[in-house]
Each structure stands twice: as C-alpha cells, then as structure tokens.
Amino acid sequence: MSDVQRAQDEKTVQTLPTVEAVEAELARTESQLSRHTLHRNIAFALAAAFAAAVLLSLYAFPMFRIYGESMTPTLNEGDIGGFGSLCDKGLA
C-alpha cells in the first residue's frame, strides 16, 4: 500500500463519539424537549383563560344599556349596567 493511499484511508475513517458525549447530547435534547413542552402548555393555558374570560363576559356577566325612563330614579337613560351594578344599587 502506498503512502498516499494510506493517508486517504486514514482520512475516511470516522471515530465514534464517546459515551460521555452521547449522554451529554441526550441530556441537551431532553432539556430542549422539556422547555418546548412547558412553552406549549403555557400557551394552551393562556388560550383557555382568554376563552373563559370572553365566555364569562358574554354570558355570565352581560352588560346592557338602559333605554327609556322606566328605571328612573335608580337608573337613568343611557346608563350602562350589568349584574354587578344592579347589586350595588340593591336591585338584584
């Protein structure tokens, strides 16, 4: 075998990583996956909280505008009220 061919053979030989290097890479990728899962869970929790707040504001605590004089002296025309404002005035 010539020196040139021996040099080319040595260049093509690949060495395997050590056990420590493989374990370090495994720990890095598991940490990355854990962060990704945490961020995804936080995003889902924020989306659920936003949806709950919207649904509660639409259906559990609706706001309405007073039209007419039927509620005067307690509520005047143009007042905006909801269940909380009616409780404050002793109507609910």
C-alpha positions as MATLAB code, in Angstrom:
seq = 'MSDVQRAQDEKTVQTLPTVEAVEAELARTESQLSRHTLHRNIAFALAAAFAAAVLLSLYAFPMFRIYGESMTPTLNEGDIGGFGSLCDKGLA';
ca = [
       0.000    0.000    0.000;
       1.411    3.366   -0.947;
       1.755    6.280    1.411;
      -0.853    8.311   -0.499;
      -3.453    5.550   -0.286;
      -2.718    5.009    3.422;
      -3.193    8.751    4.069;
      -6.522    8.719    2.227;
      -7.707    5.696    4.224;
      -6.859    7.440    7.497;
      -8.898   10.498    6.458;
     -12.004    8.444    5.677;
     -12.014    6.587    8.981;
     -14.557    8.172   11.299;
     -14.334    7.850   15.027;
     -17.408    7.248   17.139;
     -18.275    9.719   19.887;
     -17.537    8.774   23.444;
     -20.240    7.600   25.823;
     -19.953   10.872   27.725;
     -20.545   12.886   24.548;
     -23.619   10.820   23.676;
     -25.009   11.221   27.209;
     -24.393   14.980   27.099;
     -26.237   15.257   23.760;
     -29.112   13.182   25.114;
     -29.394   15.432   28.172;
     -29.357   18.525   25.933;
     -32.130   17.257   23.672;
     -34.261   16.120   26.629;
     -33.883   19.576   28.188;
     -34.867   21.196   24.897;
     -37.955   18.965   24.644;
     -38.889   19.796   28.236;
     -38.726   23.548   27.515;
     -40.810   23.103   24.366;
     -43.464   21.173   26.301;
     -43.523   23.845   29.021;
     -43.962   26.663   26.498;
     -46.731   24.776   24.705;
     -48.575   24.141   27.980;
     -48.304   27.812   28.944;
     -49.710   28.858   25.558;
     -52.641   26.445   25.910;
     -53.343   27.663   29.454;
     -53.343   31.312   28.341;
     -55.658   30.493   25.436;
     -58.044   28.647   27.750;
     -58.037   31.527   30.258;
     -58.753   34.016   27.479;
     -61.610   31.894   26.127;
     -63.088   31.509   29.617;
     -62.903   35.264   30.214;
     -64.650   36.000   26.915;
     -67.394   33.450   27.550;
     -67.954   34.700   31.093;
     -68.147   38.303   29.949;
     -70.661   37.414   27.234;
     -72.940   35.011   29.076;
     -72.459   35.218   32.850;
     -71.970   38.968   33.218;
     -73.714   40.634   30.270;
     -73.677   44.416   30.047;
     -76.703   46.327   28.853;
     -77.649   49.932   28.175;
     -80.697   51.421   29.838;
     -83.243   52.838   27.363;
     -86.291   54.774   28.461;
     -87.441   56.217   31.770;
     -88.862   53.054   33.334;
     -85.968   52.631   35.830;
     -85.649   56.272   36.962;
     -84.707   57.234   39.914;
     -82.386   54.204   40.185;
     -81.056   54.040   36.636;
     -81.244   56.861   34.117;
     -81.493   56.621   30.343;
     -78.101   55.937   28.785;
     -76.604   54.260   31.880;
     -74.642   51.086   31.239;
     -75.278   48.345   33.741;
     -74.632   44.738   34.456;
     -75.354   42.352   37.257;
     -72.687   43.960   39.461;
     -74.103   47.478   39.066;
     -77.586   46.213   39.861;
     -76.304   44.548   43.042;
     -74.615   47.797   44.059;
     -77.956   49.622   43.782;
     -79.907   46.895   45.605;
     -81.950   45.698   42.625;
     -80.770   42.135   42.276;
];
